[in-house]
Amino acid sequence: MATPLKFAGLLLLSSALVAPAALAQETTAPADATTSDPQVAADPVARTGRSAARDDAAPDVSIPGADIIVTGRRGSANIQKNTPAVVSILSSADIARTGDGNIAGALGRVTGLSVVGNGFVYVRGLGDRYSLALLNGSPLPSPEPLKRVVPLDLFPTNIVSSSMVQKSYSPNYPGEFGGGVINLTTNAVPAESFLTISGGIGANTESTYQLGYSYYGSKSDWTGFDNGSRDLPPALSAFFKSGERISSGNVDSVALAGQMVRFSNSTVQRITDLDPNYSATVSGGTSFDLGGSTLGLIATAGYSNKWIVRDQRQQNSITPDLSALNSDFQRVTTDNRIIVNGLLGLGLEFGGNKLRWTNLYIRDTLKHTRLGIGNTQTQPTSDIMEQDTAWYERQLIDTQFVGEFKLGPAFSLDVRGGYANSQREAPDEISFEYIRTNSDADPYGDLFVNRLNGNTGQTATASYSDLNEDLWSGGIDLTWRPSPSLGLTAGYAYTDTNRTSSRRDFQFRASSDMPEGVGVLRPDLLLAPNIVDYFNIGVIETNEGNPAFRATLKNHAGYGKVNLQVTPEVSIDAGVRYETAKLEVSPLQVFNTPGASTASTMLDNDYWLPAATLTWQLQENMQIRLNASKTIARPQFRELIYQFYFDPDTNRRYQGNPYLQDSELFNAEARYEWYFGRDQRFSIAGFFKKIDKPIETYITLNGDNFITSFANAPKANLYGGEAEVQKYFDLSGFSGSDFFATRRLVTIANYTYTKSKLKVGADDQVSVFGASSTLATDYFRNGASLTGQSDHLVNFQLGLEDQENLSQQTFILSYASKRVTSRGLANQNQPDVYEYPGVNLDFVARQGVKVAGRQFEAKFEARNILGNNYKETQSNGDYTVIYNAYRYGTTLNFSLSTTF
C-alpha cells in the first residue's frame, strides 16, 4: 500500500526535483534600491552580511491577474499600499525575524490570523474552510482526509520568499473566498550564483531526553520513507483484489488475521531518553547569460526530524449537567515527525517577458504511538489500557508553468498551468484495548486481559486508509492599459480536482471458548499466526457499507474588472466573476456485489460574484478603503463523505453529511491606512460578514462514542475590527553608546476583535443524512459563536536590530481568547467545548558572526517561554470536563548557516 507513494517520492528526490521559482508582479522599483537580486531579498544577510532591515528590494509576491497602479499621488513601491485590495504581506525579512520553522507559524503573527490544530490558518475567526491557499497563484490539493484545504505547516519557511494574505475579495481570485486568500510565493531565480548550507538542533522540555514510547516499524523510518515492511500483507492484498465481503462467508478471515499484526508494527517500547530535534537545509542557485536572455536556476532541499510528547488528560460526558463522566483517560502520545522537502525552479527572462517552471516536493511523515489508561461509565471499577500505533505519510508534488508576456506598451498577458498531486497513506493503524477488572471474583482480575470479544476494553482493530488527489489547473489573464490611470483586465481559470479516499476497518474476534489466559499476551503474541490458527481468531470488517469514495470538483470561471484612477486622490477597482462548479461525491464500488448506498452528493451551481474596492487617498501617505463583495464557501470533500474517520490527536471520530450545501457570503469592510515612514504604518479597520447556510460541526452519540458531523446552520453574522502598527525607533543617539550607533528598536503590534453569532429560529430546518430530526434547534443554538473563532487576537513584537550588520533580537508575544472547538450534545443542552490558547511568549535572536574569515548566521530560538499549556474544556459553572489538556513545554533551537 505504501509502495506507489514511496516510489514517487524517491523518484523525485533522485531526479533532484527539489525547489520552485517565485512569480513577481510588475512594480516600479524604489529609486534608492541598492539591489534587484531576489535572493538577496530572500536572505540578504547570508549573502552579504547586511541586516535584513537594510534590504531595499520589494518583497517578491505573486498576484495572478492583478494590475498594481504606481502612478500619481500613490506612486511608491509599497505593495501593501498600492495593491487595489486589503492585503498583509510577510516578506522574507519578516519571516526571518520571527524565526518560525513553517509558514503556518509565521502567518500566526499576521493581523486577524490564528493557527488551529495542525497548521490550519483561520482568518478573522472563520474556519479553515473559509481560507484559500495558493502557491504562486495556483491552487493546491490537500493531503488531509478531513480537509480540502492544505495544512500550511507542511511548508517550511526556507522555501517561501513571501506570504500575502488578502482579506478583501477581488474577482481575479477564486470565488471560494470567506476569510481570505493566502498566497505563498516561492523563492525566485537569483541574479548571482550562491550556495547556502544550514543545520540546526533543538530540544523541548516535555520531549527531549524525556520518557516516550515508540515501536520498531522499519530500519528506514528515520528518513520518513518506509522500506516496504508496511506493504499490505499478501492475504489482505488478495482479499482487496477479490471484491468479496467477509460477511459473505466466502473469505478465510483467519488467514487475514494471522498476517496483520507483527512485532514491528504493534509492540510498543519505552524510550527513556528521546533524541534531540535536528534539521538541515541546502540551497543554491545560478544564472546564465544567453545573449539577450537570462536563464536562472534555484534549488532547495531540506530535512527535519523532531519528537513530540503529549501527556494528555482526556474526558467526556453524556449527561446534560456534566455531573458524570462517560470516559476518563490519561494518554501519552509520542510522535516522531520527519519532513523532507525540495524545490526546483527554472526561469527564462527575455525582452521584458518571463517564463518560469516551478517544482515542489514535500513529504511529511508521522510515526505515531499512544498509550493510555482510564475507565468508562459502563466499567467504572475496571481499568482499561489502550495502545495505538500508526504511520501517516503525507506527500505533495506540485509543478507549475507560468508565462508573463508584454504585448507592446499597453497589453500584458499572463498564462499559467499546473498539476499537483497529494497523497496520504496510513497503513497499519493498530489499536488494542485491555481490561483489568480489579475484581477478586475474577481469576485474572489483577491483570490486563483482551479476550477479543468486541466488548468495551477487549477489542483489537487494524485499519488501512489511502487518499490520492490530483488537481489540474490553468488560467489566462489579459490586461489592457490604454492610459496610466485606466486598466482593464479579463481572465479565465479552470480547475479539475479528483480525489479517491478509502478506509478499511477490521476488528479481530475470537470464539468464546478461547482460554482467558491467552488474553494476557501482548499484541504481537496474542495475534501471532500460530495463536490465530489454533484458536480460530478471525476478523470482521466494521464498515462494509461505504469503505471508499470518489470526489470530483470541476470549476470554470471567467471575470472582468476595471482599475480606474478617477482622480489623483480616488481610485476604484471593481469587477465581477462568473463561476460554475460541479461537485460530486459518490461511493466507489469495491465489492463484487454493490451495496444500496444513497450516500452521494451532486452540487451543480453557478454564481455571479461582484466585488468593488474604493480607495481615497487623503494625503500622500494616508488613504481610506471601502470594500464590498459576494463570495461562496463550498463543503469540503471529507465533510460530504459518509464514512467514519478517527483523529488520534483530538481523540474524536468524524462522519460526513452528503446533504451539505454551498454557503453564500456578503462581505463589507472599511479601513484607514497611514504609511508614516519607510516600512512603517498604522491601520484600523471594521468588517462585517453575513453568511447564509454556514457549515458547522455538531455532536451526536453512537452508543457511547461521540461522533462529530457537519450540517448547514441557517445563518450567521460575523463582525469586528482590527488595528495594526509597525514603528521603528532610531537608537543611534542613545546615551552616546557605540552599541546603539547603528541599531533601531522594532515594534510591531496588532489586535483583532471578532464576534460571530449563529442565527437559528424555532422553525428553521436542516438536512442531515440518516437523521430523524430536521429541526435546526436540535443541532445548533441561536447566538452561539462559530467554531474556531476567538473574540480577541493580539500579536506584539519588540526587538533590536542592527541596520548595518546582521544582529536581531526579538521578543514575540501572542494571545488568543477562548474559542469553540466542538459543540456539546445539542439534544442534551450541553455547553460547547472551548479551547483556551492563552498567552505565548517567544524569543528569537539572529547574529552574524565570522569564523575563520567566513560569514555565518547564528540563530537562537526560545519558544513558549512562559510554559503555556493546551487546555480544552467543557464547563457549565458547576462541573468541568477536561476534553483535552497537556503541556507544550518550552522549545530551544539553535541553527547555523553560511553562504558560499
CORKAMO-V612358 format. One record per helix or strand of 2 or more residues. SS is the DSSP state (H for helix, E for strand). FROM is the first residue (numbers start at 0). TO is the last residue. If there is no record, write none. Layout:
<<SS & FROM & TO> <SS & FROM & TO>>
//
This chain:
<<H & 2 & 13> <H & 37 & 47> <H & 51 & 53> <H & 71 & 73> <H & 78 & 81> <E & 86 & 89> <H & 91 & 97> <H & 102 & 106> <E & 112 & 115> <E & 119 & 122> <H & 127 & 129> <E & 130 & 134> <E & 137 & 138> <H & 151 & 153> <H & 156 & 158> <E & 159 & 165> <E & 179 & 185> <E & 193 & 203> <E & 211 & 213> <H & 220 & 222> <H & 233 & 241> <H & 245 & 247> <H & 252 & 259> <H & 262 & 265> <E & 268 & 270> <E & 276 & 288> <E & 292 & 315> <E & 326 & 349> <E & 352 & 375> <E & 378 & 406> <E & 410 & 435> <E & 459 & 482> <E & 485 & 508> <H & 515 & 519> <H & 522 & 525> <H & 528 & 533> <E & 537 & 540> <E & 547 & 564> <E & 569 & 586> <E & 600 & 618> <E & 621 & 632> <H & 636 & 639> <E & 644 & 646> <E & 651 & 653> <E & 662 & 676> <E & 679 & 691> <E & 694 & 701> <E & 704 & 711> <E & 714 & 729> <H & 737 & 739> <E & 742 & 758> <H & 775 & 777> <E & 791 & 801> <E & 806 & 815> <E & 818 & 821> <H & 825 & 827> <E & 832 & 834> <E & 837 & 850> <E & 853 & 862> <E & 868 & 874> <E & 879 & 886> <E & 890 & 898>>
//
